[in-house]
Amino acid sequence: MKKIIRLSVVLLLAVAASGCKTEEKGSVSPADNSGTKAGVVKAVYPDMPPYPNEEDYIDKKTGEFDSDGFSEVFDVWWEEKRSRRSLPEGCMESLEPFFASSIRQFLTEEVPGQEGENRIYSPVNVYMALTMLAETVEGDSRQQILTLLGSESLESLRTQAEQVWNANYSSDGAVTSILANSLWLDEGIEFKKETLDALAQHHYASSYWGKMGSQELDERLKGWLNEQTDGLLKEQASGIHMDDNTLMALASTIYYRAKWSGEFMEANTREETFHGSHGDIAWDFMHQGGTSTYYWGEKFGAVHKGFEESGGMWLILPDPGVAPEEVLLEDQVMELILSGYLTGDKWENQKRLVVNLAMPKFDVVSNLNLINGLKKLGITDVFDPDKSDFTPLTEQEDGIFVSQASHAARVMVDEEGCIAAAYTVMAAAGAAMPPEEEMDFVLDRPFIFVITSDSGMPLFAGIVNQP
């Protein structure tokens, strides 16, 4: 049976206002879009050649495979894929500080009442939402976002955002990795069309009108989110409501589907003990053995399980007595997961040997409030109505600010693969050297996972304290 990985992320940012309306010319309203309230500006997604189906190149009469024909089509597909996922020199390096700092912040932040709970965060999803937010603000409000995201100007951020989007977008039949963005605008407010155009061009974001606070707009937004994520977040999306003080909501999604490059056999799954943060529990563990690379560093060991024609999943096990949060604060683990040390000899502590992987099936969910974390990361003005500057978006309202920023996520792993989803709302002792030939890598205590795309970017990062 083919193993399918399904990952989806939803981010929703809502902007509210507390001020007076003023006159604004040169802006856009529903009537300016041929009277429709369905879409103001529609983003255009790129076409890409499909992954060739091997069965189409088998002669039904003779059973012979047309290898030349297949290779010709495959080469076209591969060249396009290679060109899209290849990041310009220095791009990933400029993004690593944001990925590292935000992963640390949102996975290690102490939250009263949530000690020992599972936690999941999507760096790429939050990155895309912040790039959209940067388009709608200026002054210190924009500069704080640019600084966190490692860009010198809005123009360089636009280029970087396009590179990230294209490196992680795929709809070719082999790997599905769909990033979708949208704006939801209050029909009573005039918004600047040049900003909406920039969001469509550089961030692939479509714009929609509606009456904020109405059930109709809430349902349309929920429908869009469910459509983009194949319904994986239907329960989470059901609670969405924009009140009548909301001027705009930014929504960002990622839907990812790929096959395991090596299958877990269901016959090898058996019940064992997981030593969780809330006590020991009997749980189903999947087992798989084979030659693999084992990595180790200060306070942790790690293996990497790949996806076909895509990225993979890092599985990071802290040393006994070491908490996952402690490992995440070490530079070594970030260097491993963000710098692409999957092959070669760049990572000093690695060894090729037989690894007997034992991995629990899990279904983990978490809800994160991002406001405090973003403030600690340096983004503060957008949350303050006296300091935020949303004039690139509209000048018809004063005191516009982001009033909410929450992130919910779910990841499920079993023999057939992984299903993961995330939803975000922003309103306006070193491991010992392994044995010589063979080792057991048993994830039977709290561990870290990071799901990366084939570009090496982290789509999901999480701590499993209890499967």
N, C-alpha and C positions, 0 to 999 in steps of 0.2 A: 504494500500500500504506500502511495506517495505521501510524504509528510508535508503538511502545509503550515506555514507560519503566517499568522494574521496579526498585524499590529495596527492599531489606529489611535490617533490622538485628536482631541478636540480642544481648542483654546478659544475662549470667548472673552473679549474685553469690552466692557461697557463704560461709557463716558457720560457723566451727569453734569448738570450746571446749576449754579446758584447765583443768578445775576439778572441783568436787564437786557432786553432785546434792543438791537440797534439796526439801522439800515445797512444793507450790504449789496453792492452791485457786482456784476460779473460772477455770480454764483449760480448754482444749479438746483432745481427743485423738480418734483415729479412731472410737472407740466412741460418742462424743458426736454423731456425724454419721450416725445410723441404721445404724451398723455398716459403712459404706462407707469404703474407702480411696481412692476415686477423687477426691472433692472435698470439702473442708471448707466453704469459702465460694465461691460462684460469682458472678462479676461479671456484671452485666447491661449489654449494649451497647445503645445507642439505635437505634431504628428511624428511617429517613429515607426520604422519598419518592424513588422511582427517577428517574433522568434519562430523559426521554421519548424513545422511539425514533421518529425521523422517519418510518420506514417504516410504523409503525402508524397514521399519519394520512394515508396515501395511499389513495384509493379504488381498489380493485383493478380495477373495471370502467371507470371514467372516467379514472383516473390523476391526478385532482385532489387537491391537498393541502389538508387542513383546517387552515388557518393559525390560525383562532380556537381550535379545540380544542387544537391543539398549544401555542399561546401560554398558554392557561389552565393547562395542566398544567406547562408550563415555568416560569411565574411562581411556582407553588407550590414547585417544586424550587429555583428560584433564591433565593427569599426564605428558605427554610430553610438553604440553603448559606451565604447572606450572613450570616445571624444567627449561625451556628456559627463562621464563620471570623473574625468581627469581634471583636477583642480589646478589652477595656475600656481606657479611656485610662490610660496609664502602665504597662500590663502589659509591652509589648515593651521599653520603656525600662528597666524593672527587670531584665529578662532579659539585655539586651545585655552588661553587664559579664561575666556568666558565659560567654556564648557567645564573646565576644572573647577573654577570658583563657584559656579552655580550648582554643579553636582554636589560639591561639598556643603554648600549652604543649605540646600533643600533636603538633602538626605541625612544630615547630621544635626540640624537645628533642634534644640530641645523645646518640646511643646508640652506644657502641662496636660496630663491626662492621656498622653499618647506614647508614654514610655514603653519600649519593647514592641511597638506595633510595626507592621509592614509599611514600607515607604517606597513610592515610585515617582520618578520625575522624567520628563521628556525634554532634554536640552534643545534639540532642533526645533521642536514645536514652539517653545517659549522664545527662542531666537527669532523665528519668523514673525511672531506676534509683536515683538519689540521693534523689529525693523519697520513694520507697518505703523506702529505707534510713533516712531521717529518722524514719519512723513507728515503726521498731523500736528506736530508741535514744533516750536523753534526756541531760540535763546538757550538758557541754561537747561530747560526741560529737554531739549534735543541733545545738547552736549553731554549730559549725564548718560543718555542712552548710547551715544556714539562711543564714549569712553569705555563703557562696560563691554560693548560689542567689538572693540578694537578697530574702529574706523576713524579716520581723520576728518571726514566730511560727509555730508549727506550723499554727495555724488559717489564717493567711494563705498559707502554703505549700500547704495543701490546696486552697484556692481557686485559687491560681495553677496548680497541677498539673492541676486539672480544666479550666481555661481552655486550657492548652497541649494537653492530650489532645483536647479537643473541637475546637480550632482545626485540628488535624492529622488528625482522624479523618474518613474518608469511605468509604462503601460504597454508592454510588448508581448504579453502572453507567457513569458518566462518568469519574470518578477513583476509584481504589482507594488508600486510605491508611489502613491498619489498624495501630493500636497495640494490642499485647496484653501484659499483665503477668501473672505468676504467682508463687506461692510453693510451694516443695517442702520439706516438713517431715518430720523424722525421726519415725517412728511411735512411738518409745520416749520421746519428750519431750512434756510438756504445754505448750501455747502459749496465750497469753491471747487469748480470742475477741474482745474489744473491739478489739484491734489488727488482727486478721484482718478484722473487719468494716469498720474504717476504711480498710484497704487496698483492700477491694472497693468501697466507696462512693466514695472520693475518687481512687483510682488505677486503678480497673477491674481489680483483680488477683484472680484465682481462686487458691484454695489446694488443695494436693494432699498426701496422705500417702504414705509409703513407708519402706522400710528403707534408710537411707543406707549406701552401700558395696555394695549389692546390684546385680547386673546388671539385675534387673527394673526398679528405679527409674531406673537410667541409661537404659534403653531407652525407658521411658515419657517421660522428659524429652526425650530426643532426638526422639521421635515428635512431641511437642508443638511443639518448636522447628521441625522440618521442616514441620509442618502450617501453622504461622503464617507461615512465610516461603516457602511454595510450593516447598520443597526446594532453594532457591538456596544454602543453606549446609550441605547434607548432608555434604560432605566435612569441613568445619570441625566440625560437631556430632558427627561420628563419634568424635572423641577425648575427648568429655566423660566424666568419671568423678568421682563424689563419694565420697570415702573415708568410713569409718565414724566419723571424728571430726567430720564435717560435721553441723550441726544444722539448717541451713536454706539453701536456695538461692533467690535472687530472680532471675527471668528476665524480660527485657523485650525486645519485638520491635517492629519497624516493617516493614511491607510496603507498598510504594508503587508504583503503576502509573498512567501517564498517557501521552498522545499528544503527540508533537512538534506545535507549532503551525505549523511550517514544515518540510517534508520535505527530507532529503538524498537526492539522486538517485544511485543506485549507478553510473550511467554516468559521473558526474563524479568518481568515486574513482580516484585514480592514485597510483603509487608515487613518493615523494619522500624527502628525507633529513631525519631527525630528529636533532638535535644533542643527544644525551642526556648524562646525567651520567657514563656509562661509555663514551662514544664515539659516533661517528656510526653510524646504522643506516638501512637502506632500509626505508621503512614506507608503508603505505597511508594516504593523506590524503583525507578527504571535503571536498568543495568546495561552497560555496553563496554566492551573491551576492544583494544586495538592500538596500533602504534600511533603515538601522538607526541606533541611537544609539551613538556611540563615546564612552567615558568615559576620562579620563586623570587621573593624579595623580602624586605624587612617586614616581618610579621604576617606574611601571607604566602599562599601558593595559588597557582591559577592554571587553567586549561582553556582552550578556545574550541568551540564547536561551530563549524561553519554551516552556511546555507548554500544551496546550489545557485550559481550565477548571482550571488549576492554577498552580503557581509557575514555576520555570525554573532555568536553570543559568548562573551567572556563569563566564566564561572570562577569566582574569586573566593577562596576559603581562608578566613583568618586563622592564625595559629591558635591552639587551645588557650582559652583564657583571655583572648583578645577580641574586643567588640568590633563589628564591622565599621562603626563610626570612627574608631581609632585608626583603622587601616586607611580609610578614605582621606584622613588628614595627612597622610604621608605622600610625599611627592612621587615616590616610586610607582605607586599603583596608577596614578594619573598618567605618568610617562608610558606605562605599559598599554593602557587601554586607548590612549589618544594619539600615540605616535606611530601606530601601525606596525608594531613589532610582531608580525605574524610569521615572517620567514627571515632567513639570513642570520647574521651573528651580531646584530646591534645590541640585543639584550644579553647582558653578560651571563645572567643566571638562567639558563635554559638547557634542557636536555631532551633528546629524542629517545623514547622508550615505550614499552607497553603500559598504557594507562587503563586501569579498570575503573571506569566512571560509574558512580552510583549517585543518581540525581532524583530528588523527590518530585513527584508530580505536585504542582501547586497552582493555587488560584488565589492571588493576593490582590487586595484593593487598598488604596489609600486616598486621603483627601488632604491637600496642602493649601494653606493660606500663604500666598506669595508676597503680600505687602511688606511685612517686616523683613523678609529675606531680600527683596529688591531694594529696600531702603538701605540695608546693611551693605549691599553690593554697589551702592552709590546712586541709585535712582530714587530721588525724593520729591522733586518739584512737581511731577505730574500728579501726585497725591494731595497736593496742597492748593486749594482754590485761589489763594492769595499769591501764589508763585507760578502756577502752571500757565503756559502760553500756548493755546490752541488756535491762534489766529491763522495758521495755514489751512485749517479746516473750515472755520467760519468766524465771522466777526459779528454775528447776529446775537450772540450770547456772551455774557461775561461770567467769570468764575467757574469755568469748565475744569473738571478734574476727574481723575480715575478714582472711583470710590470703592472698588472691590477687585480683588485679584485672588482667585482660588484655582486649584489644580487638582483634579481627581483622576486617578488612573487605576487600571486593572490589568494584570498579566496572568494568563493561564497556560500552564505547560503540561503536556502529557505525551504519550508515545507518538501521537500523530503530529505533534508540533507545538506551536505556541500561538495563543490568541492574546493580544494585548491591546488595551485602550487607555487613553488618558484624556481628561477633560479639565480645562482651565477656564476660570471666569475672572476677569478683571473688570470691575465696574469702576465709566470713565474713571617579639624576638624574631628575627628573620627566619624564614622556614629553612629547615635543614636540607642539605643536598639529597636528592632522591636516591633510591637504590640503583644498582647498576643496570638491571635489565627490566624490572617490572615494579609497578607501584599501584596502590589503591588510592583513588581520589574520591572520597566519600563526603558528600554534602549533607552531613547529618546534624549540623548545628547552624546557627545563623550565618548566612553567606551573602555575597554581593553578586549581582548579575548586571551586565551591560550589553545591550543589543546595539550593534553597529551596522550601518549600511555598507555597501561595497566601496563607498568613498572614504570609509573610516570614521564617519561622524556618528556620535552617539544618539540613537533614536530614543532609547529608554535606558535608564539606570535605576536600580532598585536594591533594597535590602529585604531579604526574606528572613524574618524573625520567627515566623510560624507559617508553614505551608497551608 
